[in-house]
């Protein structure tokens, strides 16, 4: 019987993201198009020649570490949110963050590649990554090889339906104030994040309970109603 082998990896980069805490991060990449993030390359990998040719690709595979789950134990069976938190599936049949090796993989649309004060950044669109996430590798996405027309999605064959999101007038005005101050349009980002219903499964049937999600330096408060989500307040954290 072959003994398990231990490997050591170098961190090549770090994610700067609008998601400053785990709650609210979309469960898959590409679901929230308004998500903005950057991947910063770290020394000794922050060299322009490591990215030669990448500008010809639209998407990349990002290999990263679930760094906030490293100290937590993994389980052989987990409760996927897609199944309402009731049924259990094998950890290798899910994308659960608590894994034997806390490694994540996301395909993400890339934007501008730019340099600032000898620091190299790749703009990312639609990322599902926590601010501060360590990156261990990136690879170009190849449509002819990576798209599988006959693929089967198992117990998650398609994305979950989106819930309508509404804003109080107070929340709309607070979003305008935020945009004028920080030049970021929060409304479409908030709508796309909350319409995914980030609540844990055990709260999915509750109403009129206040929830909060942090995006950049804002704390967005919202309620679940019978047929929609209602954003009531946007607190700005200085």
DOFIRO-892016 format. One line per 5 residues: number of its first residue (from 1); their letters; for each residue x, y, z of C-alpha. Coordinates in nm, 3 decimals. Layout:
NUM = a = X/Y/Z; ...
//
This chain:
1 = xxxxx = 0.000/0.000/0.000; 0.137/0.339/-0.099; 0.187/0.584/0.188; 0.042/0.936/0.157; 0.291/1.199/0.047
6 = xxxxx = 0.312/1.552/0.182; 0.369/1.839/-0.061; 0.466/2.200/-0.004; 0.344/2.483/-0.227; 0.453/2.843/-0.273
11 = xxxxx = 0.198/3.121/-0.259; 0.220/3.311/-0.587; -0.039/3.579/-0.517; -0.311/3.722/-0.298; -0.670/3.826/-0.370
16 = xxxxx = -0.803/4.175/-0.301; -1.182/4.143/-0.305; -1.506/4.319/-0.215; -1.591/4.020/0.009; -1.439/4.095/0.349
21 = xxxxx = -1.610/3.804/0.525; -1.728/3.459/0.418; -2.101/3.526/0.450; -2.236/3.656/0.121; -1.968/3.514/-0.108
26 = xxxxx = -2.143/3.347/-0.404; -2.119/2.970/-0.390; -1.983/2.950/-0.745; -1.776/3.185/-0.963; -1.951/3.390/-1.229
31 = xxxxx = -2.286/3.412/-1.051; -2.230/3.772/-0.939; -2.106/3.957/-1.246; -2.066/4.283/-1.052; -1.802/4.134/-0.823
36 = xxxxx = -1.472/4.318/-0.855; -1.142/4.179/-0.733; -0.775/4.182/-0.819; -0.507/3.917/-0.803; -0.174/4.062/-0.693
41 = xxxxx = 0.136/3.859/-0.776; 0.386/3.825/-0.492; 0.768/3.807/-0.505; 0.949/3.635/-0.667; 0.659/3.572/-0.908
46 = xxxxx = 0.567/3.939/-0.960; 0.750/3.957/-1.291; 0.589/4.078/-1.610; 0.744/3.793/-1.809; 0.544/3.537/-1.607
51 = xxxxx = 0.230/3.680/-1.770; 0.352/3.707/-2.130; 0.069/3.584/-2.354; -0.202/3.588/-2.088; -0.362/3.897/-2.244
56 = xxxxx = -0.488/3.673/-2.525; -0.713/3.476/-2.290; -1.047/3.582/-2.144; -1.058/3.352/-1.838; -0.817/3.178/-1.603
61 = xxxxx = -0.831/2.890/-1.359; -0.738/3.015/-1.013; -0.602/2.760/-0.765; -0.632/2.894/-0.413; -0.635/2.804/-0.044
66 = xxxxx = -0.943/2.810/0.180; -0.726/2.985/0.436; -1.000/3.036/0.695; -1.073/2.662/0.703; -0.720/2.529/0.756
71 = xxxxx = -0.762/2.470/1.129; -1.106/2.312/1.093; -1.147/1.936/1.058; -1.282/1.786/0.739; -1.569/1.537/0.729
76 = xxxxx = -1.628/1.249/0.492; -1.989/1.359/0.439; -2.124/1.715/0.425; -2.459/1.889/0.376; -2.458/2.082/0.045
81 = xxxxx = -2.663/2.406/0.054; -2.821/2.304/-0.277; -2.996/2.017/-0.097; -3.135/2.244/0.173; -2.881/2.136/0.432
86 = xxxxx = -3.073/1.815/0.494; -2.918/1.543/0.278; -2.553/1.444/0.312; -2.312/1.381/0.027; -1.952/1.264/0.017
91 = xxxxx = -1.707/1.551/0.046; -1.552/1.461/-0.291; -1.895/1.490/-0.454; -1.926/1.851/-0.336; -1.740/2.180/-0.346
96 = xxxxx = -1.739/2.214/0.031; -1.464/2.432/0.178; -1.383/2.184/0.456; -1.171/1.931/0.268; -0.876/1.700/0.342
101 = xxxxx = -0.666/1.958/0.156; -0.819/2.309/0.168; -0.766/2.380/-0.203; -1.019/2.566/-0.415; -1.049/2.605/-0.791
106 = xxxxx = -1.242/2.875/-0.977; -1.265/2.978/-1.341; -1.274/3.358/-1.353; -1.297/3.622/-1.624; -0.992/3.847/-1.634
111 = xxxxx = -0.971/4.214/-1.720; -0.679/4.451/-1.728; -0.329/4.340/-1.633; -0.150/4.638/-1.483; 0.150/4.747/-1.280
116 = xxxxx = 0.164/5.001/-0.998; 0.476/5.086/-0.797; 0.643/4.761/-0.908; 0.334/4.563/-0.800; 0.157/4.356/-1.067
121 = xxxxx = -0.221/4.307/-1.066; -0.477/4.113/-1.269; -0.833/4.247/-1.256; -1.093/3.974/-1.197; -1.466/3.983/-1.278
126 = xxxxx = -1.725/3.760/-1.112; -1.485/3.612/-0.858; -1.609/3.409/-0.561; -1.304/3.475/-0.346; -1.259/3.617/0.003
131 = xxxxx = -1.037/3.920/0.052; -0.689/3.798/0.146; -0.724/3.456/-0.020; -0.381/3.301/-0.096; -0.335/3.191/-0.459
136 = xxxxx = -0.101/2.903/-0.542; -0.134/2.889/-0.922; -0.319/3.023/-1.225; -0.366/2.866/-1.567; -0.540/2.988/-1.885
141 = xxxxx = -0.890/2.859/-1.954; -0.908/2.675/-2.287; -1.264/2.665/-2.428; -1.195/2.378/-2.669; -1.073/2.157/-2.384
146 = xxxxx = -1.251/2.288/-2.075; -1.609/2.307/-2.207; -1.769/1.964/-2.182; -2.094/1.959/-2.379; -2.199/1.621/-2.238
151 = xxxxx = -2.124/1.706/-1.873; -2.377/1.609/-1.604; -2.428/1.827/-1.295; -2.542/1.556/-1.054; -2.759/1.695/-0.775
156 = xxxxx = -2.687/2.052/-0.896; -2.772/2.041/-1.269; -2.836/2.416/-1.297; -2.800/2.730/-1.090; -3.059/2.809/-0.825
161 = xxxxx = -3.331/3.061/-0.913; -3.267/3.421/-0.810; -3.491/3.595/-0.556; -3.622/3.949/-0.624; -3.440/4.219/-0.428
166 = xxxxx = -3.592/4.554/-0.333; -3.444/4.860/-0.161; -3.597/5.107/0.081; -3.562/5.473/-0.014; -3.322/5.519/0.275
171 = xxxxx = -3.098/5.240/0.145; -3.103/5.389/-0.206; -2.993/5.727/-0.073; -2.718/5.566/0.134; -2.594/5.387/-0.179
176 = xxxxx = -2.578/5.721/-0.362; -2.380/5.873/-0.074; -2.141/5.577/-0.086; -2.096/5.610/-0.463; -2.021/5.982/-0.439
181 = xxxxx = -1.763/5.919/-0.169; -1.589/5.603/-0.291; -1.679/5.594/-0.664; -1.831/5.247/-0.635; -2.185/5.164/-0.744
186 = xxxxx = -2.307/4.931/-0.470; -2.667/4.876/-0.584; -2.609/4.619/-0.863; -2.350/4.436/-0.653; -2.583/4.418/-0.353
191 = xxxxx = -2.872/4.299/-0.568; -2.672/4.022/-0.733; -2.522/3.903/-0.402; -2.847/3.892/-0.207; -3.059/3.744/-0.488
196 = xxxxx = -2.842/3.431/-0.455; -2.985/3.387/-0.102; -2.663/3.357/0.102; -2.850/3.250/0.415; -2.754/2.916/0.574
201 = xxxxx = -2.998/2.639/0.493; -3.150/2.627/0.841; -3.268/2.988/0.798; -3.396/2.956/0.443; -3.762/2.944/0.549
206 = xxxxx = -3.749/3.229/0.801; -3.890/3.577/0.734; -3.842/3.925/0.883; -3.511/3.829/1.039; -3.237/4.084/0.982
211 = xxxxx = -2.924/3.973/0.800; -2.606/4.161/0.720; -2.345/4.121/0.450; -2.022/4.319/0.426; -1.913/4.445/0.085
216 = xxxxx = -1.597/4.653/0.069; -1.632/4.895/0.362; -2.011/4.879/0.383; -2.245/4.672/0.598; -2.565/4.591/0.410
221 = xxxxx = -2.868/4.504/0.622; -3.162/4.318/0.471; -3.473/4.120/0.552; -3.626/3.812/0.393; -3.991/3.867/0.305
226 = xxxxx = -4.236/3.609/0.171; -4.166/3.681/-0.195; -3.857/3.904/-0.197; -3.557/4.032/-0.005; -3.566/4.390/0.125
231 = xxxxx = -3.248/4.593/0.175; -3.320/4.832/0.461; -2.989/5.002/0.538; -2.634/5.045/0.408; -2.390/5.141/0.681
236 = xxx = -2.063/5.298/0.569; -1.759/5.194/0.769; -1.494/5.464/0.766
//
